[in-house]
Amino acid sequence: MEMSFRWYGEDDPVTLEQIRQIPDMRGIVSAVYDIPAGEVWPLEKIEKLKQTVEAHDLKLNVIESVPVHEDIKMGAPSRDGWIENYKETLRNLSRAGIRTVCYNFMPVFDWTRSELGAPLPDGSNSLKYDEETVQHLDPLSGELTLPGWDLSYQTDDLRKIMDAYQSISEEQLMENLIYFLEQVVPTAEEEGVLLAIHPDDPPWSIFGLPRVVTNKENVEYMLRRVDSPNNGITFCTGSYGADPENDLSGIIEAAKGRIHFVHARNVKWTGSRSFQETSHSIKEGSLDMTALLQKLHEAGFSGPIRPDHGRMIWGETGRPGYGLYDRALGAAYLNGIIDTLQ
C-alpha cells in the first residue's frame, strides 16, 4: 500500500516540507481548488500542482476531488454539457500522468458534522456528529459551515437546489449516478484513469436530501451496472463505519479488485446515528483497523491509502480534521500494521 497524505495546496498550514518528513510517506492527495465546480481543469494548472509536489520528492498519486456539478446529480437537462466538461478534465489529468480520481455524489453538502472541536477524554478534540443536533440545524441559516462544503451558492440558489431535491428519490439519484458513470467511464478507460467514488459521509440522509453511496448493496449495484475495472470505490472506513449496520469486510469483498483508494479513519459510536472521530487506534475507536487492513491486504489492495482526518492534539489549530500531528501519528500507526502484514 502507498501511504499518502491530503494537502490543500499553498494555503494549507501543513506544508509539503512537513509531510515529507513523515516516515515512508510517498504520495500526496490534492486538487485544483480555484476552479468552479463543473468547469474544465486546465492542463497547466494540473501540471503546476504536480511539479510543486514532485519538487518535494513526493508523488501526486490521487486527485481528490473532481466535483460533480449539481445538475448532473439532479439529472437536469443541462447535465450532458457538464459531463462533457468532466470528461475533458479526466483527459487533462491523464495527460499530466494522474491515474486515480476520487469524487463523490453527495447532493449539495459534502461531509457533515455537528461539532468541529468536540473534546475527547485525553484533552484533544475532534470532529463529532450528533444526529439530534443535526436534526435541529437549518443549513440555509448559515449557522453551520464545514470545510468540505461548496460555499459558492447564494442562499436563494441553495434553497432552490434543496427544493428541487425534494422530488428526487434515492432510486432516481442512483439512476442519475449510473447515467453519469455510463458517460464518463469509457473516457476513464481510454485514458487509463481509475474512478473511485467516496461514500456518503455520514452514510444516511441529512437535511431531507437523498444519499445512495451508503452500504454494501448500493456498492454492488453501482459496480454491477457499470462493470468496468475503471469504475471503482474509495473505501473510507470512517464513512461506511459510521453506521454499525455496515459490514465493512463485506464491502471490501464485494468491491474486490475495484477498490482504488482507501481512507483510514476510526470513529467511536456514541448513540443512534451518532459518532465522534478518534485516533486510529483500535483501543479508542469502534472499528478494528488491524482487521480491516488485513482484509484489504488479503483482497490484494496495494494502492494509495491515507490517514483520513485526525484529532487536534498538542495545541495545534488549523483546518478541522486536517492538522499535521495526529494524521502523522495515524500514518505511522497504519504503516506499522501494513509492514507487519507484508
Rosetta blueprint (number, residue, H / E / L):
1 M L
2 E E
3 M E
4 S E
5 F E
6 R E
7 W L
8 Y L
9 G L
10 E L
11 D L
12 D L
13 P L
14 V L
15 T L
16 L H
17 E H
18 Q H
19 I H
20 R H
21 Q L
22 I L
23 P L
24 D L
25 M L
26 R L
27 G E
28 I E
29 V E
30 S E
31 A L
32 V L
33 Y L
34 D L
35 I L
36 P L
37 A L
38 G L
39 E L
40 V L
41 W L
42 P L
43 L H
44 E H
45 K H
46 I H
47 E H
48 K H
49 L H
50 K H
51 Q H
52 T H
53 V H
54 E H
55 A L
56 H L
57 D L
58 L L
59 K E
60 L E
61 N E
62 V E
63 I E
64 E E
65 S L
66 V L
67 P L
68 V L
69 H L
70 E H
71 D H
72 I H
73 K H
74 M H
75 G L
76 A L
77 P L
78 S L
79 R H
80 D H
81 G H
82 W H
83 I H
84 E H
85 N H
86 Y H
87 K H
88 E H
89 T H
90 L H
91 R H
92 N H
93 L H
94 S H
95 R H
96 A L
97 G L
98 I L
99 R L
100 T E
101 V E
102 C E
103 Y E
104 N L
105 F L
106 M L
107 P L
108 V L
109 F L
110 D L
111 W L
112 T L
113 R L
114 S L
115 E E
116 L E
117 G E
118 A E
119 P E
120 L L
121 P L
122 D L
123 G L
124 S L
125 N E
126 S E
127 L E
128 K E
129 Y E
130 D L
131 E H
132 E H
133 T H
134 V H
135 Q H
136 H L
137 L L
138 D L
139 P L
140 L L
141 S L
142 G L
143 E L
144 L L
145 T L
146 L L
147 P L
148 G L
149 W L
150 D L
151 L L
152 S L
153 Y L
154 Q L
155 T H
156 D H
157 D H
158 L H
159 R H
160 K H
161 I H
162 M H
163 D H
164 A H
165 Y H
166 Q L
167 S L
168 I L
169 S L
170 E H
171 E H
172 Q H
173 L H
174 M H
175 E H
176 N H
177 L H
178 I H
179 Y H
180 F H
181 L H
182 E H
183 Q H
184 V H
185 V H
186 P H
187 T H
188 A H
189 E H
190 E H
191 E H
192 G L
193 V L
194 L E
195 L E
196 A E
197 I E
198 H L
199 P L
200 D L
201 D L
202 P L
203 P L
204 W L
205 S L
206 I E
207 F L
208 G L
209 L E
210 P L
211 R L
212 V L
213 V L
214 T L
215 N L
216 K H
217 E H
218 N H
219 V H
220 E H
221 Y H
222 M H
223 L H
224 R H
225 R H
226 V L
227 D L
228 S L
229 P L
230 N L
231 N E
232 G E
233 I E
234 T E
235 F E
236 C E
237 T H
238 G H
239 S H
240 Y H
241 G L
242 A L
243 D L
244 P L
245 E L
246 N L
247 D L
248 L H
249 S H
250 G H
251 I H
252 I H
253 E H
254 A H
255 A L
256 K L
257 G L
258 R L
259 I E
260 H E
261 F E
262 V E
263 H E
264 A E
265 R L
266 N L
267 V E
268 K E
269 W E
270 T E
271 G E
272 S L
273 R L
274 S E
275 F E
276 Q E
277 E E
278 T L
279 S L
280 H L
281 S L
282 I L
283 K L
284 E L
285 G L
286 S L
287 L L
288 D L
289 M H
290 T H
291 A H
292 L H
293 L H
294 Q H
295 K H
296 L H
297 H H
298 E H
299 A L
300 G L
301 F L
302 S L
303 G L
304 P E
305 I E
306 R E
307 P E
308 D L
309 H L
310 G L
311 R L
312 M E
313 I L
314 W L
315 G L
316 E L
317 T L
318 G L
319 R L
320 P L
321 G L
322 Y L
323 G L
324 L L
325 Y H
326 D H
327 R H
328 A H
329 L H
330 G H
331 A H
332 A H
333 Y H
334 L H
335 N H
336 G H
337 I H
338 I H
339 D H
340 T H
341 L H
342 Q L
